[in-house]
Amino acid sequence: MKRFVIAVFTSMFILGSTATMASGNLESSLTYISAENISNWMSCRDKMPNDTVKSATTVVNGKIPDIKCADVNKIVEDAQASSN
């Protein structure tokens, strides 16, 4: 019986903490940046602002669109500036 109670409390702790982590920190002062923008920003880190990269997550009409690095950099910089 003790093992069952310990297993229940352990599973509640594990499931509760993963649900909390997966939901995001709602009390955080950080501005939300989508995974698509972060992925594109990482692709643009070593490129000039006027260069383009293929989108890592978006498909439009069966084709992968080109994303301007300047646009992605601006989105991330604005989010970082508003977080401070």
Phi and psi restraints in degrees (value plus and minus 20) as a CYANA .aco file:
   2 LYS   PHI     -82.5   -42.5
   2 LYS   PSI     -60.6   -20.6
   3 ARG   PHI     -83.1   -43.1
   3 ARG   PSI     -58.7   -18.7
   4 PHE   PHI     -84.4   -44.4
   4 PHE   PSI     -65.0   -25.0
   5 VAL   PHI     -83.6   -43.6
   5 VAL   PSI     -63.2   -23.2
   6 ILE   PHI     -83.1   -43.1
   6 ILE   PSI     -61.6   -21.6
   7 ALA   PHI     -84.1   -44.1
   7 ALA   PSI     -59.5   -19.5
   8 VAL   PHI     -84.6   -44.6
   8 VAL   PSI     -68.4   -28.4
   9 PHE   PHI     -84.5   -44.5
   9 PHE   PSI     -58.2   -18.2
  10 THR   PHI     -85.0   -45.0
  10 THR   PSI     -64.6   -24.6
  11 SER   PHI     -86.6   -46.6
  11 SER   PSI     -56.3   -16.3
  12 MET   PHI     -83.4   -43.4
  12 MET   PSI     -61.3   -21.3
  13 PHE   PHI     -84.8   -44.8
  13 PHE   PSI     -66.8   -26.8
  14 ILE   PHI     -86.0   -46.0
  14 ILE   PSI     -68.7   -28.7
  15 LEU   PHI     -86.2   -46.2
  15 LEU   PSI     -58.1   -18.1
  16 GLY   PHI     -85.4   -45.4
  16 GLY   PSI     -61.3   -21.3
  17 SER   PHI     -92.8   -52.8
  17 SER   PSI     -55.9   -15.9
  18 THR   PHI     -91.6   -51.6
  18 THR   PSI     -55.0   -15.0
  19 ALA   PHI     -86.5   -46.5
  19 ALA   PSI     -57.3   -17.3
  20 THR   PHI     -87.3   -47.3
  20 THR   PSI     -61.7   -21.7
  21 MET   PHI     -87.4   -47.4
  21 MET   PSI     -60.3   -20.3
  22 ALA   PHI     -90.9   -50.9
  22 ALA   PSI     -46.9    -6.9
  23 SER   PHI     -96.9   -56.9
  23 SER   PSI     -34.2     5.8
  24 GLY   PHI      68.6   108.6
  24 GLY   PSI     143.2   183.2
  25 ASN   PHI    -112.1   -72.1
  25 ASN   PSI      82.0   122.0
  26 LEU   PHI     -91.4   -51.4
  26 LEU   PSI     -39.6     0.4
  27 GLU   PHI    -112.6   -72.6
  27 GLU   PSI     -16.0    24.0
  28 SER   PHI     -92.6   -52.6
  28 SER   PSI     126.3   166.3
  29 SER   PHI    -109.9   -69.9
  29 SER   PSI     -19.3    20.7
  30 LEU   PHI     -94.0   -54.0
  30 LEU   PSI     120.3   160.3
  31 THR   PHI     -99.1   -59.1
  31 THR   PSI     119.8   159.8
  32 TYR   PHI     -87.7   -47.7
  32 TYR   PSI     113.2   153.2
  33 ILE   PHI    -147.0  -107.0
  33 ILE   PSI     109.0   149.0
  34 SER   PHI     -89.9   -49.9
  34 SER   PSI     136.0   176.0
  35 ALA   PHI     -83.1   -43.1
  35 ALA   PSI     -53.3   -13.3
  36 GLU   PHI     -82.0   -42.0
  36 GLU   PSI     -66.1   -26.1
  37 ASN   PHI     -87.1   -47.1
  37 ASN   PSI     -57.8   -17.8
  38 ILE   PHI     -85.3   -45.3
  38 ILE   PSI     -63.0   -23.0
  39 SER   PHI     -83.2   -43.2
  39 SER   PSI     -64.5   -24.5
  40 ASN   PHI     -86.2   -46.2
  40 ASN   PSI     -58.1   -18.1
  41 TRP   PHI     -83.0   -43.0
  41 TRP   PSI     -60.4   -20.4
  42 MET   PHI     -84.7   -44.7
  42 MET   PSI     -53.8   -13.8
  43 SER   PHI     -90.3   -50.3
  43 SER   PSI     -46.7    -6.7
  44 CYS   PHI    -114.1   -74.1
  44 CYS   PSI     -21.8    18.2
  45 ARG   PHI     -77.3   -37.3
  45 ARG   PSI     -58.7   -18.7
  46 ASP   PHI    -123.0   -83.0
  46 ASP   PSI       0.6    40.6
  47 LYS   PHI    -136.3   -96.3
  47 LYS   PSI     142.4   182.4
  48 MET   PHI     -94.8   -54.8
  48 MET   PSI     135.8   175.8
  49 PRO   PHI     -81.3   -41.3
  49 PRO   PSI     -48.0    -8.0
  50 ASN   PHI    -108.7   -68.7
  50 ASN   PSI     -18.4    21.6
  51 ASP   PHI     -98.9   -58.9
  51 ASP   PSI     143.0   183.0
  52 THR   PHI    -143.7  -103.7
  52 THR   PSI     133.7   173.7
  53 VAL   PHI    -151.7  -111.7
  53 VAL   PSI     139.0   179.0
  54 LYS   PHI     -94.2   -54.2
  54 LYS   PSI     117.4   157.4
  55 SER   PHI     -81.8   -41.8
  55 SER   PSI     119.9   159.9
  56 ALA   PHI    -105.2   -65.2
  56 ALA   PSI     -38.7     1.3
  57 THR   PHI    -150.9  -110.9
  57 THR   PSI     -35.4     4.6
  58 THR   PHI    -121.9   -81.9
  58 THR   PSI     120.1   160.1
  59 VAL   PHI    -149.3  -109.3
  59 VAL   PSI     106.8   146.8
  60 VAL   PHI    -139.8   -99.8
  60 VAL   PSI      98.6   138.6
  61 ASN   PHI      34.0    74.0
  61 ASN   PSI      18.6    58.6
  62 GLY   PHI      60.3   100.3
  62 GLY   PSI     -15.1    24.9
  63 LYS   PHI    -142.9  -102.9
  63 LYS   PSI     130.5   170.5
  64 ILE   PHI    -108.2   -68.2
  64 ILE   PSI      97.8   137.8
  65 PRO   PHI     -95.5   -55.5
  65 PRO   PSI     136.8   176.8
  66 ASP   PHI    -107.0   -67.0
  66 ASP   PSI     119.2   159.2
  67 ILE   PHI    -135.9   -95.9
  67 ILE   PSI     113.1   153.1
  68 LYS   PHI     -97.4   -57.4
  68 LYS   PSI     111.5   151.5
  69 CYS   PHI     -84.1   -44.1
  69 CYS   PSI     -52.9   -12.9
  70 ALA   PHI     -82.2   -42.2
  70 ALA   PSI     -59.4   -19.4
  71 ASP   PHI     -85.6   -45.6
  71 ASP   PSI     -65.2   -25.2
  72 VAL   PHI     -87.1   -47.1
  72 VAL   PSI     -62.3   -22.3
  73 ASN   PHI     -80.8   -40.8
  73 ASN   PSI     -59.1   -19.1
  74 LYS   PHI     -85.5   -45.5
  74 LYS   PSI     -62.3   -22.3
  75 ILE   PHI     -80.3   -40.3
  75 ILE   PSI     -66.4   -26.4
  76 VAL   PHI     -90.1   -50.1
  76 VAL   PSI     -61.1   -21.1
  77 GLU   PHI     -84.1   -44.1
  77 GLU   PSI     -60.8   -20.8
  78 ASP   PHI     -83.3   -43.3
  78 ASP   PSI     -61.0   -21.0
  79 ALA   PHI     -86.4   -46.4
  79 ALA   PSI     -59.9   -19.9
  80 GLN   PHI     -88.1   -48.1
  80 GLN   PSI     -57.2   -17.2
  81 ALA   PHI     -88.3   -48.3
  81 ALA   PSI     -58.4   -18.4
  82 SER   PHI     -94.5   -54.5
  82 SER   PSI     -38.2     1.8
  83 SER   PHI     -97.7   -57.7
  83 SER   PSI     -43.3    -3.3
